[in-house]
């Protein structure tokens, strides 16, 4: 019996630094080879049914086994553990939840936040991106990605994510505050680096 299908949207901007970037750059054009790249990226839990290029994104139809109720219960437990400061136990519970349901967006968010807290920035970014590909990019995901970009000193990328967060939710006060601070810092750097007018007297 065929398992339920789910659509993932893989965006070019999120894959500039990994193997999928070759697909978006046109270096890989054969349909079967593109599918192999996508299969390698998604991993074993997912059975890829189709891949279509839609502008700056790939529309991927997948199937996977899902035990949603059990995964949901483990996710609730993991959040409770994280709230009590038991990060290791929470991480293990989130990981188990994702084994039961690889499409569990809340478990991916929780795991991403714990990776970020531990300084595991690449793992955190991967989880935030996968969550966005599954459920769409909401403010929490975009702020998480912006935070990772900032910590890696990729300020233009951080600003891009924050601007997108404000498009998704214009009243996102946290994203607005982060973006305003980045703009303020950029203005201060510009003023500090600007050549001084020799005719001007301070």
N, C-alpha and C positions, 0 to 999 in steps of 0.2 A: 504494500500500500504506500502511495506517495505521501511524503510528509508535507505539512503546510509550507508554503513558500513565503519568502520575505524579500523585500527590495532594499538593497543598500546603495547609497549614493557616495561614490568615492571622488573627492574633489581634487583637481590638479594642484591647487595651492597648498594642500596638506601633504603632498607627496613629492615635493621638490628635492628632498634629500634622501629618498629611498629608491628602490629598484623600479617602482611603478612610475617614477618620473620619466623613465625611458619611453613608456607608453604614451604619456601626454606630450612628450617632445617629438613624437613621431619616429623615434629610433626603432621602435617595435611596431610593425604595422600589420603583420599577418594575424588573422582572427584567432587561429588556434594558439599562436604564441602569446597573444594578449591574454587569452583565457588562462594559459599556464602561469603567467605572471600574477594574475589575480588569484588563482588557486594557491600559489605559494604565499602570497601576502595574507590571505584570510586564514589559511591553516586547515588542519584536518577536520575540525567539527563541521565545516561547511561543505556542502555539495553544490558546486556552481552549475546552474542551469542555463544561464545566458548572460552575455556581457554586451552592452551597447554603449557607444560613445555618444554623449549628449553635450555638445559644446565643451566647456571646461570640466566635465565630470564623466565618470563611468557609471552607468546604471546596471547594477549586478543583481540578478535574481538568484537567490540561494535557498537551499533546504538544509535543515539541521534538526536533530532530535532535541526536544524541549520538554523539561519537567518543570513547568512554570511555578506551580504551587510550592513545590519543595524548594526551588531556587529562591522564591520570594520569601519564604520563611527563614532561610539561611541569611538572606540579605538583611532582614529585620534584626536578626541576632547579631550580625556583623556590625550594623550601625550602633546597636546598643553597646557592644564591646568597645567600639571606637569612642563613643561618648564617655565611657568610663576610663579611657586612657589605655586600654588593652590593645594596642595597635597590632601586635604580632598575631594574637588570636583573631582579631577582626580581619586582618589580611588573609589568614587561612580560610576563614568563613566566606569571605568574598570570592576567593579562588574556587572554593567548592561550589558556591552558587553559580559561578560561570561555567563550571564543568557540567552542571545540570541544565543550564540554559545559557548558551553562548550569546543570546540576544538580550540578556537581562541588562538593560541600560543603567538601572540604579546600582547594580553591583559593579558595573564598569566605572561609574562615577565615584563610588566609594573607594574602589581599588586605586583609581587615579589620584584621589586626594591623599591617600596613605603613601603612595609612591612619592608624591611631591613633598610631603612632610618629611620623608626619609632622605630627601635629596636625590632620589632616583628619577631624574628629570626625563630621560629618554623613555622609560617605562610609563611614566605619568602621561607624557605627550601621546604615546601610542594608545593608551586607554581612553583618553579624552577624544581622540580622533575616531577611534572605533565606535565609541558611544554616539558621536555625531553622525557617523555613517549609518548607524542603525536607526536612530530616532530623530535625526535632524539637530541642527546646531542651535541650542538654546543659550540664554545668557550665562548660565553656570558653566557650561562647556567652554564657551568662548572666553570667559574670564579666566578659566583654568588654563587654557592655551596661551592667553596673553601673559599670565604669570610665569609660565614656563619660558616663553620667549624673552621676557624681561630678565629672568635669572640667567639666561644664556647670552645676554647682551644683544638680543636681536630686536632692537627698539621699533624699527619700521614694521616688523611682523606683529609685534605686540599692539601697536597702534591700529593696524589693520583689523585684528581680532576685536579690539574694543569698539572700533567704529561699526563693525558688523553687529556687535552685541547691542549697540544703540539703535540700529536699524530694526533688529528683531524686537527690542523692547525699549522704546525711547525714554521710559521712566526709570531705567536701570541706574540708580544713583551710584552704585559701586563702580560700574563701568565708566560713568561720567567722571567720577572723581579721579579714577586711575588715568583716564585720557587727559583730563585737565592738567594733572601733575606732569605727565610726560610732555605736554605742549609747553608748560611753564619751564621745565628743565631744558627743552630744546631752545627756547627763546633766550634763556640765561647763557647757554653755551654759545649761541650765535653772537650775543652782545659781547661776551668775553673774547671771542675770536675775531671780532670785527676790527679792521685796521683803525688805529687812532688817527684822527685828523690833527696834523702837526700845527695847524693854525689855531686850534681850539685851546683855550686856556681854562684849566680846571679851577 
